Amino acid sequence: MPDRSNSKTAPGPLRSPPYDPADPHATQRLLDDTWYTLDHVHTRLLKLAEGFQATTGARLASIRHDRPQPIRDELSDEI
């Protein structure tokens, strides 16, 4: 599986609302990572590290995996 850490295209969620105001944590709906940024964090970003097989790529992915979690947690506290 190729490393995607240097992708040059911005995903749709960067141009979308950060979360669904009616259900920010998707407890009553399916996650929609094509529309909501917070859903994108859950469905894509927090799963990227699982696919890296090269030692260096896996190490860097693990470091990058930890970065969005505090931001997600802080956003959740503010919602």
N, C-alpha and C positions, 0 to 999 in steps of 0.2 A: 504494500500500500504506500503510495507516495506521501511524503510530508507536505502538508498544506499550510505550514506556519507563515509563509511569505506570500499568501494569496494577494493579488493586486486589485481584485474587484470587491467593492463594498456590498455586503449582503443587503437585501431589502429592509431588514429590521433597522438599519441605521437611518433610514428615511421614514420610519414608521413610528407610531406612538410607543412609548416605553412599556406600557402594560394596558390591559383591559380594565378600565375603572370599575366595572361591575364585578369582575372576578380576577384580580391581579395574579393570584397564585394558581389559577386554572383548576380550582377544586370542583367546579360544576360544568366544565367545558373541556374540550380537547385542546392541548397545546397547539398554537398556531405560530410557528417560528417564521413563517413568511410575512407575518404582519406585526407581531409584538416583539419588541427587543428582549423583554424579560423571558418570554417563551423561547427565544433564540438561544439565550444563555443556557437554559435547561436542556434543550433538545440537541444543541450542536456544540457549543463551546465547552461545556463540562464533560463532553464525551470524546473530544479530540485526542486526548492523551492516550486513550485505550488503543488507538490504531497505530501508534509509532512502534517500529520494530528495531530500528537502528539505535544503538546505545546513546549517542549524543542527542538524537532527535527525541528519544523517550525522556531523557533527562530535562531537556529544554521544555518539552511539552508538559512535564510534571510541574515545573516552575510556573509556566504560563497558566496552567490549570488552576493554580491557587489564587491568581490575581483577581478574577471576577467575583469570587465568592464573598469577600468582605463588602464589595460594592453592592452586590445583590442583597446581602443581609441588611445593610444600612438602608437601602431603598425599601426593603420589606418593612423595616421598622417605621419608616416615615409614611407609608401608605395608610 
